[in-house]
Amino acid sequence: MIVVHHLENSRSQRVLWLLEELGVDYRIQRYARDPVTKLAPAALKKVHPLGKSPVITDGERTVAESGAIIEYLAERYGDGALLPAAGSDEALRCRYWMHYAEGTLMPLFVMSLIFGRVERAPWPVRPIAKAISAQVRKAYLGPNLQTNLEFVEQELARSSWFAGESLSIADIQMSFPMEAASLNGGTPRPRSQAYVERIRARPAYQRALEKGGPFDLLS
């Protein structure tokens, strides 16, 4: 049986969603973050040397990295579901968003999270840390986030889902950064917000939340 090594408040939530969409049986092995560092526990290193989530085991196979896991599960267990026809425009769009999610958009959110923690440095260095963070946010992070979020908003005018009018693995992959984007604040982006609401309304998504437990990107 597939085992999802599920770290709370992490990218592994979308793996649960995928499995619910595919109707595949699986078991959840839960892991809690360190209450101080918010990092994954050392126990995950027994599953994969990097000790990060998501990671799954399927019999003797261990598969890590969100994109690799999503593609593996869809190809092995999906019987064509959530995979656009090979060679189609939708397949190319699907591939693009699969890479864009973690290659371009999520690093910006991760950087924002890191600088948020830098700003809470111990008091003697906090003013300096906050000043450096403010400069990075103003010169690089803020403008790049806005450019990318506007790009996503414009792309969602093309179709209901990222690769076309049908849900695909691109949407599974993009769900995590889109959830993060919905918490970003700033100018409301109606298409992006409507997209997140479509995701959350899916029965499979709701079942994944019930099984995965609390999901709080702000924690």
Beta strands, then each sheet from edge to edge (+ up, - down):
strand 1: 2-7
strand 2: 26-31
strand 3: 55-58
strand 4: 61-64
sheet 1: 2+ 1+ 3- 4+
end
